[in-house]
Amino acid sequence: MKKLRQDSLYLFGLILTCIAAIVGALPFFGTNSNEQGVFMFSFGITFIFFLTLLVSGRLKKGRNGLAPFFLFLVMFLISAYALNREIQIFHVSTNWLNVLLVLSCVNYIAIFWYDEMPCWLKLAHVFIISVSLLLFVYLSLYLVPQYAFSAFFFWVLFLPMHSFVPLLLVIYSIKWLVKVSENNKQVAVSIWSGIGLVMVFIIAYVTAWNIRVNAINRHYRNADADPSKSLPVWVRTASKVPANWLTERILKTDSRFGTSAIQGSNRNWFWNAPTIRRSNEFRHDPLITIATAFNGHLIMPVEERLRILLAVFNERHQAEERLWSGDDLYTEEVNSTIQIWPQYRISYTDMVIKVRCGYGESRWRPEEEAIYSFSLPEGSAVTALSLWVDGNEMPGILTTKQKADSAYRTIVGREARDPSVLHWQEGNRVSVRVFPVFPGKYRRFRVGITTPLQIRKGKLEYRNIGMEGPSHTLAQKPVTLQLMGPVNELELPGGFAPAQKNSYERKGRSGTDWSITMSASRPVSPQAFSFKGQAYNVKDYVHHRAHFQPAHVYLDLNKAWTYDEYYWALQLPGHHKTFVCRDEQLEEVTEKNKDVLFKELHQQQFSLFPVHQIANVDTALLISKSAGSSPNLADLKETKFLDSLKAFATPRPRLRLFCIDGELSPYLRSLKEYRIFHFEQGSIDDCSLLMAREEFSMDAEDENQVVIDHSRMMITRSKDSTASVAPDHLMRLFAYNHVMQQAGAGLLNGEAPADSLVAEAAEAHVVTPVSSLVVLESQKDYDRFDIKETDGLKNAAKSSTGAVPEPHEWALIILAVFLLFTLKFGPVWKRRWS
């Protein structure tokens, strides 16, 4: 510090650098900052410091000007990246590159104290400088196409000179390293170690990249060479390629990651003018740019790569169609209230979400559109949507999916006013759209989700609702838990503290992957919820099994299977043949080919078993185990495979499906929701026991009864209007699952659902494949699109308990109140009148 106080110029520069860094970082933290103003401020103080250096004569030889000049280059680099937000030179940097840039800048600033550092710190310092040197060599080469343009137009406020900042850092880094390594072998070894390790890493990365690219290209060519197959080429390719981070990055080239300008560019490489930034979707990763410069490109079209990313790498949210940009949005707060009724095995999650736009009002058409996706547990239903308009909470109205979508697209796409819409998506997902979010302001909306509690290992489990959307890394996520019934053996994640009776709270920026468990030993409550003469009850679900002896067993093999499970599946009791699916054909497993088949099929990343090829469903058993993500039915549109599947789904006996470990792939989960299967789950030993007993679960669902397997419960409907204290979520869950049960194969075939099912969803106010929630600005908008409220349940609420009185019950209540009022005040009125 003494040295710093003695050098007032460096202290002045250090203060300016800190100010520039803080101002430059404001957009990253979602503050209401004008990006053009940030750049002008950064460039202004950089120019001031440069003039100060010139006037002071510090840059003259022998005046120890290298350290303050590095300070100037750091400020110039901050200014360059501030300019890059408006005028695109680089795409948005990946996280590791941001960290390395910050570390490099701090290390360059520390050059001022190099002579006072201990030996170990000097070695670490020059090691980082050598790594930074290679980074700026790369950036300098990347910017070669800009040099001619920048040199020709340097006189335009000196802005194009930002292109030369990495080159200046390369020149002066070399100068510094040469100076400190003279007559010091340890420093020289540290320098060359840094350069050598980085080069070895780059060579290894490029090699691994090219090996994987060649493998993907080979699988793609092989799949493309056989057009007779019913599955599309991209599906057959994706099933054979390891689904890891390297494959993901390879598939994202040209759509999420920029690639080398040397390969496949239509622009003049030696005269490349900067362009106005239009989107933050692309990312700049130097390793990917280098790898693609060495012929590491896929032959697969970008559209097919995106399909693999959607299906295998859970990128469905990123692929949502946008009517407006949402690049500058971030989630400021997610306030959740969770109500759990253990006695009914249900929960209700009320989420109030605040989304903010982080840039200033400096753009033409500055409105942005917020899109969120929520991953729901099986059997769950969205039962509430609200949007705050002019400070007032406006509840959503349930209507057909077509009307809701038409209203939203018309108002957002053409009129840019206030709507919100929530749609059901295949694969236990829903999507919410909110528009508009203005610069520097926020919008607030509410989503309510009714969820059956799962039973795992004798415990009731509530899993937090998964959410994707504008960044919520720094969002406040307070959670309030309310237990609406008696609970035993309650287990809460960290951070929850008692608040009131049967209530717990957690504050702060908690994660999203957590669960709450409690004992499942208590019996379900016999209480019902009544509405319009119908009562809804919960009952324990006990499998109703009937005699079943399979003649054919089909194994849905993929990487999730272990050899032990495969071996015991081949030893299942009974007289039957065993088949697997190999290259879209059913093949019998024999003693000779069993090992070859397992070795080959175990390499599959996922499997789409062709259930439509099973000839005799009555005597067939399909055994499956999920490998995680897979394409779902919507991904297979306009394919021979889906056409065959639709034909199979026409009314016929259900296929028996046993799932090992209980987790189904998205493909099979969708078919299960459409009621294609009789379903059982458990271990391979449980399956063996069923086979030995020659029995399997039968369909327990009918017009007035739905089953939720993983909660081991049934919800029944009966004629009864007796008032009770059960929550209305029983009716909502019944309606959602009843619509899925009754529509079933019709939804798969694209048939219009019966009007009665649409009415049932509307009456229960639940989002289904045939119904959506929409919030519009005014009643005129609802009338314009013929969207009307129904005489049924409304938005679910946190106090949503008890029955809704029938008309005759309302009459009795009013009469009782009148009688009480008369008895209490009648004598008083009589005395006054007399």
C-alpha angles and dihedrals in degrees: 000000000000091000090049093051090051092054104061093173093057091044089052091050092047091054091049090048092052091049091048091049093050094047091044091052095052095092090054090061094051097248122157095262131153105233093206089051091050091054095046090050093048093046092045096056090042090056091046092053092047090053089048090054091050095047094046092054090228092136093062118109114277095019097103091245098151096086095051090043089057086051088055091049091052090053090046090052091051089050091049093054091046088054089047090065090066104027111040117232098135127023116240108298122247118245096258091051091051090052092049092049092051092046090049093051093049089048092051090050089052092060086089089070098039096113091054095050121108116248096261092050092049090054091049090046096054090042090059091044089055091051089048089049091060091046092054092043086058093047090048091053090045089056096049090103088058098051098081092048092045095048092049095049100032090121092069095101087306088275096133089058088078086081090071097055095095090047091052090049090052093050096047094040089057090047091052095046092049090051097050095041096056109117091353114104094180092058091046091051090050091050095049091043090058092048093044096048092049092048092049090049092049092048091049092048094048091047093050089045094053093045090053094044090051091049092050091047091050093051090046093052091048092050093045091052092067110057092168093080118103096221118076120255094250092055093051090047094048093051091061101044121084109253099224138124094275093053090047092055092046091053091048095058112117091014106051104003126051116234135209115300088216092068121062100342121147092198127092104266094205096046110040115160117204118251135213111266111249104168141020094209097101121077130206113225114169092204091057092045091052093045093051090049088067095061093274096146131132122235090209113105116252092242091060093046088055090052090055090049090052095047104037107022099043095244095142095117093054089053095056111128112254128208091185136018122270100181097121100044126110134177111249101182141004109193110189130189115189122195117190126193104191091180090062097032092233138114138192122213117199112193122187108191127193116200122187135194109229106203133078127255096273104114136084110249092006097181116119134198121229117212123187131181125201125199110214131199114250114283094021124135135199107236105170141041128171135170126198110232118183090344095309125109109237113198121221125250121221116232140145117303091242095054093045093049093046092051094048096047093046095049097040099037098045111014104031096216137135117300137133128192135187122201134187114240129196115261100045093296135128128190127212126198125195125186140220116017109177127210113282092002136097139224125211126207138168130223123187122198127189111206135181113229115244123230114225123171093341094312132110108233132198113194120200114250112259114233134192127182141091109004113290099175092114096032121125108243110189114179128198117194119199119187108210096190143021115302133195127197095006113191117192129186119247119289099038115125130182113265112168132343109314090354133110133184137202126188136187135047099322124172125256102231104083139111142203121221135190139166117290094200096103116094119244118264119259091214117117138206113233128205129163094344095313125111124203120205136179120227135177111264113229116180113253101214128192134188113289131166113174121220092192130032119196121201116207096209126193139134093294093070121092120214090244091057090048091048094050091044087059089051097053113140120260140053107287143122121246124221138183132191113250119177091342092307127105111240127186117239114233135175090260100050104030096098094043091050094049093048091052100040094042087068091065112110090208138352134225102196111209097232088172089070092063103105103194109036094177093067100032131102123193117201116195141175123192122239091192121254123030139155114285128213095273089059090059098058116148094012129128088236094060092043089056090046091053090053089050091051094061111114108301137122114301121256116241113241127187115192119202110223092001099261114120126200116249089254095055092037090060091049090049091052088053088055097244093139146055098223138212130161139192140090126324086258090058089052091050090052092053090050092050090051090045094228140117137182117276129208110282095177126100141150092299103030135063128185127217103194103193091050092046090225141118127209113210132195123211139161107270133118099189110138117243142164101250118123120256088238087088090067092044094052091045091052095049095048092040091055090050090047096048098038091043113133090011090071090051091052093047094246118158109254120242115271089239091062092050089049091048092053090047093049092051092041095230130145113237137158087280101041138053139183120240135181118201130185100246145004088255089064092052091049091047092058094036093244111156135180115245128224093253143082118328131207110331112249137200090251092048100141136123132032128299108242119245119236093261089048090053088053091052092047092051091047092050092050091049092051093049091047091050094048092050101043102021096090091049093051090046093055092047093050092047 
